[in-house]
Amino acid sequence: MPNPDDYPAAGSDAALIRRAIRVAMDGRGEVEPNPMVGCVIARDAPAGPSKPPVIIGEGRHVAFGQAHAEPTALADCREDPRGATAYVTLEPCCHTNKKTPPCAPQVIAAGIARVVVGCLDPNPAVDGQGVAMLRAAGVRVDHAATAVEAECRQLIAPFIAAQSNRPYVTMKWAEDNHGYVAGPGGERATISGPATNRLVHHLRARSDVVGVGAGTVIADDPALTPRGVPIVRPLRRWVFDRGLRSPADCQLFETAEQWPTTIFCDASAAGPQSRARYPAAVKIVGVDDFTLARAIAAGATESGITHVLVESGPLLAAGMFAENLVDRLWVIRAARRVGDATAPSAAAIPANFVRTATLAFGDDVVSEYLNTQSAAFFAAVPSADIVLATDSDADFSAACEG
């Protein structure tokens, strides 16, 4: 995917909203649980409306608790924005029950003549009221075309999911060139290369939770921490372990004081004797009539959880698919063979998952898929994490296919 400068200042509202989407993506991992939002301010070229608009300022929501996109873009303007048009991916906010001043009054005070809104804010405290405030002040408000609105909603899919009190779930696995996810006999094996591992660590650092199944804990003893990349969010670790089979002396539990760790098990397994096996810092949550959906719902009651990354083996992946819990899927395919006929194979990807991007990283290929049957699906476009990956030090060889 291109960076913002690759989007020309074309005359269409769609081009400028899409530029604002790309600007917004640079906030991934820092703005949550707020949504990513971008704003581009432009005015007609001096030669007249037949020429492409001239961009005079742009900005994004900087970080949680800090300036929103509209005031950031206004501050970036290289000339007086009076009479200009603001292209914003999300309806300007108008409520005061938050950490920063509302944006709609600032847009009005700046003398902006027209606002093009990518999509309405699903937050009930806004949801059309920001548009109403702008119009009441004499600002012309137009809505983006349907296709572009869908892209703006996809940009904030985790925020939309949060309005229904559920996290956005990404699942990922690595497989060799024959589809095996482990070595012979299921032995632990290094499948992906250094460039792809770095990408995964970036994804962990931008997530609120990294989760695995008991099988992965037993076979691989993973740490599930972001390493070698900036840590921009507090990270929790979850283990889905219906029968409480995970060994107490694994890395996850021995480091639970530094990295909060929760085991979700069936309520029948969560007795005092079972709890006593694990370090005191490990939280054990018994789930009545255990399902993965109930476990995730129990974990999502913790404050601020918007993104859950599940690093799955084939059994957990099949269970996640069966319960339709996956919003986004990343599959890392290595060029070499690691397993044999005795090794477990990757889960089958359901037909309702559409591929949005394929990237080459060293000898590996990363494919992203979105679940078209998810309530948080709006457009088959690459996610911010995939777009940002193209700006990394990895070898980018292919882009959006959707």
C-alpha positions in Angstrom: 0.0 0.0 0.0 1.2 3.5 -0.7 2.1 6.2 1.9 0.0 9.4 2.1 2.2 11.2 -0.5 1.2 8.5 -3.1 -2.4 9.7 -3.0 -2.6 12.6 -5.4 -4.7 15.6 -4.4 -7.3 14.6 -7.0 -10.5 16.5 -7.4 -12.8 13.8 -6.0 -13.9 13.7 -2.4 -13.1 9.9 -2.5 -9.4 10.5 -3.2 -9.1 13.0 -0.3 -11.0 10.8 2.2 -8.8 7.9 1.2 -5.7 10.0 1.8 -7.2 10.8 5.2 -7.7 7.1 5.9 -3.9 6.5 5.2 -3.0 9.4 7.5 -5.2 7.9 10.2 -3.4 4.6 10.0 -0.3 6.0 11.5 -2.1 6.1 14.8 -2.5 2.3 15.0 -1.6 0.9 18.4 -1.4 4.3 20.1 -5.0 5.7 19.9 -6.9 2.6 21.2 -9.4 2.2 22.7 -10.3 5.3 20.6 -10.7 4.9 16.8 -8.0 5.8 14.3 -9.1 9.1 12.6 -7.6 11.2 9.9 -8.3 14.6 8.5 -7.2 16.4 5.4 -7.9 20.1 4.8 -7.9 21.4 1.2 -9.1 24.4 -0.8 -9.7 24.9 -4.5 -6.6 25.6 -6.6 -6.0 29.3 -7.4 -6.6 28.5 -11.1 -10.2 27.5 -10.3 -12.4 24.5 -9.4 -11.4 22.7 -12.6 -7.9 22.1 -11.0 -7.2 19.6 -8.2 -7.7 21.0 -4.7 -4.6 22.1 -2.8 -4.0 20.4 0.5 -3.1 22.9 3.1 -3.0 20.7 6.2 -3.5 17.2 7.5 -3.4 15.3 10.8 -4.5 12.3 12.7 -5.7 11.4 16.2 -2.3 11.4 17.8 -2.7 9.1 20.8 -5.3 8.2 23.4 -6.0 11.2 25.6 -4.2 13.5 23.1 -5.4 15.8 20.2 -7.9 14.5 17.7 -7.5 14.6 14.0 -9.3 17.8 13.2 -7.4 20.1 15.6 -4.2 18.4 14.6 -4.9 19.1 10.9 -6.0 22.7 11.6 -2.7 23.3 13.5 -0.8 21.8 10.5 -2.4 24.3 8.0 0.2 26.4 6.2 -2.4 29.1 5.6 -5.7 30.3 7.0 -8.2 27.5 6.6 -11.2 29.8 6.4 -13.4 28.7 3.5 -11.6 25.4 3.0 -13.0 21.9 3.1 -12.1 19.4 5.8 -12.1 15.7 4.7 -12.4 13.6 7.9 -12.8 9.8 8.1 -15.1 10.0 11.1 -17.8 12.4 12.1 -16.3 15.3 14.3 -17.2 14.7 17.9 -19.4 17.1 19.8 -19.5 15.7 23.4 -17.5 16.9 26.4 -17.4 13.6 28.4 -13.9 12.8 27.3 -10.2 13.8 27.8 -10.0 16.4 25.0 -12.3 19.3 23.8 -14.9 18.4 21.2 -13.8 18.8 17.6 -17.0 20.2 15.9 -16.8 23.6 17.7 -13.1 23.9 16.7 -14.0 23.2 13.0 -16.7 25.9 13.2 -14.4 28.4 14.9 -11.7 27.9 12.3 -14.1 29.0 9.5 -14.2 25.7 7.6 -16.9 26.1 5.0 -17.5 22.4 4.1 -16.9 19.1 5.8 -16.9 15.7 4.0 -17.5 13.0 6.5 -16.3 9.5 5.9 -18.7 7.8 8.3 -20.9 8.7 11.3 -19.5 8.0 14.8 -21.1 4.9 16.2 -20.6 6.2 19.7 -24.1 7.0 21.0 -22.8 10.3 22.5 -22.1 11.5 18.9 -23.9 9.4 16.1 -25.1 12.3 13.9 -25.0 15.0 16.5 -21.6 16.3 15.3 -23.0 16.7 11.8 -26.1 18.4 13.2 -23.9 20.9 15.1 -21.9 21.7 12.0 -25.0 22.3 9.9 -26.6 24.4 12.5 -23.6 26.7 12.4 -23.9 27.0 8.6 -21.2 24.5 7.7 -22.0 22.5 4.6 -21.7 18.7 5.4 -21.5 16.1 2.8 -21.2 12.3 3.2 -18.6 10.2 1.4 -19.8 7.8 -1.3 -21.1 4.4 -0.1 -17.9 2.5 -1.0 -15.7 5.0 0.7 -17.9 5.1 3.8 -17.5 1.3 4.0 -13.7 1.7 3.9 -13.9 4.3 6.7 -16.0 1.9 8.8 -13.5 -0.9 8.2 -10.7 1.4 9.4 -12.5 1.6 12.8 -13.9 -1.9 12.8 -12.5 -2.6 16.3 -14.1 0.6 17.7 -17.4 -0.4 16.1 -17.1 -3.9 17.6 -16.4 -2.3 21.0 -19.8 -0.6 20.9 -21.3 -4.1 21.2 -18.9 -4.9 24.1 -16.7 -7.3 22.2 -13.1 -7.2 21.1 -11.8 -7.4 17.5 -10.2 -10.7 17.1 -7.2 -11.4 14.8 -5.9 -15.0 14.4 -2.6 -15.9 12.9 -0.5 -19.0 12.3 2.6 -20.0 10.4 2.8 -22.9 8.0 5.5 -24.4 5.8 5.2 -24.8 2.0 3.2 -28.0 2.5 0.7 -26.6 5.0 2.3 -28.1 8.1 2.4 -26.0 11.3 5.0 -28.0 13.2 7.9 -30.4 12.7 7.7 -34.2 12.3 5.4 -35.7 14.9 4.2 -32.3 16.0 7.6 -31.3 17.4 8.3 -27.6 17.8 9.9 -26.1 14.7 10.9 -22.6 13.6 8.8 -22.0 10.5 8.9 -18.3 9.7 11.9 -16.1 9.1 13.3 -13.1 11.0 11.5 -10.4 8.9 8.1 -12.1 9.5 8.8 -12.6 13.2 9.5 -8.9 13.5 6.1 -8.2 11.9 4.4 -10.5 14.4 6.1 -8.7 17.3 4.8 -5.4 16.0 1.3 -6.9 15.9 1.7 -8.1 19.4 2.8 -4.7 20.6 -0.2 -3.0 19.0 -2.7 -5.5 20.6 -4.3 -5.6 24.0 -4.2 -9.4 24.4 -2.2 -12.2 22.9 -4.0 -15.6 23.3 -3.1 -19.2 22.8 -4.5 -22.7 23.4 -3.3 -25.2 25.9 -1.8 -27.3 23.2 0.6 -24.5 22.2 1.6 -23.9 25.8 2.4 -27.6 26.2 4.2 -28.0 22.9 6.0 -24.7 22.5 6.3 -23.0 25.9 5.9 -19.5 24.3 6.6 -16.2 26.0 4.0 -14.3 24.0 5.7 -10.9 24.6 6.6 -8.3 22.0 10.4 -8.3 21.6 12.7 -6.0 19.6 10.0 -3.5 18.8 8.5 -0.4 20.6 5.9 -1.4 23.2 3.1 1.0 22.7 0.3 -0.7 24.7 -0.1 -2.6 27.9 -0.3 -6.3 27.0 -2.2 -9.1 28.6 -1.9 -12.9 27.8 -4.7 -15.3 27.7 -4.7 -19.1 27.6 -7.7 -21.1 26.5 -7.5 -24.3 28.5 -10.8 -26.0 29.0 -9.4 -28.8 31.2 -6.6 -26.7 32.9 -3.9 -28.9 31.4 -1.2 -26.2 31.0 2.0 -26.9 33.1 2.6 -24.5 35.9 6.3 -24.0 35.2 6.0 -22.6 31.7 7.3 -19.1 30.7 3.8 -17.6 30.6 3.1 -18.3 34.2 6.5 -17.6 35.6 6.4 -14.1 34.1 2.8 -13.3 35.0 3.8 -10.6 37.5 5.4 -8.6 34.6 2.8 -9.5 32.0 -0.8 -10.1 33.3 -1.8 -13.6 32.4 -5.3 -15.3 32.6 -6.3 -18.9 32.0 -9.8 -19.6 30.9 -11.0 -23.0 31.8 -14.3 -24.9 32.3 -15.8 -23.9 35.7 -15.6 -27.6 36.8 -11.8 -27.5 36.5 -11.3 -24.3 38.4 -11.4 -25.7 42.0 -9.0 -24.7 44.8 -6.6 -27.5 44.2 -6.2 -26.6 40.6 -5.7 -23.0 41.4 -3.0 -23.8 43.9 -0.8 -25.4 41.2 -0.2 -22.0 39.5 1.7 -18.9 40.7 -0.4 -16.4 42.6 -0.1 -13.8 39.8 -1.9 -16.1 37.3 -5.6 -15.3 37.1 -7.8 -18.4 36.6 -11.3 -17.8 35.3 -13.8 -20.6 35.3 -16.3 -20.4 32.5 -19.7 -22.1 32.8 -20.4 -24.6 29.9 -17.0 -23.5 28.4 -16.9 -22.2 24.9 -14.3 -20.0 23.3 -17.0 -17.3 22.8 -17.8 -17.3 26.5 -14.2 -17.2 27.4 -13.5 -14.2 25.2 -16.6 -12.5 26.5 -15.4 -13.1 30.1 -12.0 -11.6 29.3 -13.4 -8.6 27.4 -15.0 -7.3 30.6 -11.6 -5.9 31.5 -11.3 -2.3 30.6 -9.7 -1.1 27.4 -9.6 -4.4 25.5 -10.2 -3.7 21.8 -7.8 -6.0 20.0 -7.2 -9.7 20.7 -4.5 -11.5 18.8 -4.9 -15.3 18.9 -1.8 -17.3 17.9 -3.4 -20.6 17.2 -2.6 -24.2 16.6 -4.9 -26.1 14.2 -7.3 -27.3 16.9 -7.8 -23.8 18.4 -8.1 -22.4 14.9 -10.8 -24.9 14.0 -12.7 -24.0 17.2 -12.4 -20.3 16.5 -13.7 -20.8 13.0 -16.5 -23.0 14.2 -17.8 -20.3 16.6 -17.3 -17.5 14.0 -15.0 -15.6 16.4 -12.3 -14.5 13.9 -12.6 -11.0 12.3 -9.2 -11.0 10.6 -6.8 -13.8 9.7 -3.1 -13.7 9.0 -1.4 -16.7 7.5 2.4 -16.8 7.2 3.6 -19.2 4.6 7.2 -20.2 4.5 9.1 -21.2 1.4 10.6 -24.3 2.9 9.3 -27.5 4.2 9.5 -28.2 7.9 7.0 -31.0 8.7 6.1 -34.3 7.2 3.1 -36.6 7.0 3.3 -37.0 10.8 3.0 -33.3 11.5 -0.3 -31.4 12.1 -1.6 -29.4 9.1 -3.1 -25.9 9.3 -6.8 -25.5 9.7 -8.8 -25.0 6.5 -9.7 -21.3 5.9 -13.5 -21.0 5.5 -14.9 -19.8 2.2 -16.3 -16.6 3.8 -12.8 -15.2 4.4 -11.7 -12.9 1.6 -8.0 -12.1 1.0 -7.2 -8.4 1.2 -3.4 -8.4 0.8 -0.4 -10.6 0.2 3.1 -9.4 1.3 6.5 -10.9 0.8 8.8 -10.8 3.8 12.2 -12.3 3.1 11.4 -15.9 2.1 7.9 -15.8 3.7 4.6 -14.7 2.3 2.0 -13.1 4.6 -1.7 -13.2 3.5 -4.4 -11.2 5.3 -8.0 -12.3 5.1 -11.2 -10.7 6.5 -14.3 -12.5 7.6 -17.2 -11.4 5.5 -19.6 -12.9 8.0 -18.3 -10.9 10.8 -20.4 -8.1 12.3 -17.2 -6.0 12.1 -16.7 -6.5 8.3 -17.5 -3.5 6.0 -15.0 -3.5 3.1 -12.4 -5.9 1.7 -9.4 -3.6 2.1 -6.0 -4.1 3.8 -5.9 -3.3 7.5 -3.7 -0.6 9.1 -1.2 -3.3 10.3 -0.7 -4.6 6.8 -0.4 -1.1 5.3 2.1 -0.1 8.0 4.1 -3.2 7.3 4.9 -1.9 3.9 6.8 0.9 5.5 8.9 -1.5 7.6 12.4 -2.8 6.8 10.9 -5.9 5.3 10.9 -6.7 1.5 7.5 -5.6 0.2 6.7 -7.2 -3.1 2.9 -7.2 -3.5 0.0 -5.1 -2.3 -3.7 -4.9 -2.2 -5.6 -7.5 -4.1 -9.1 -6.5 -2.9 
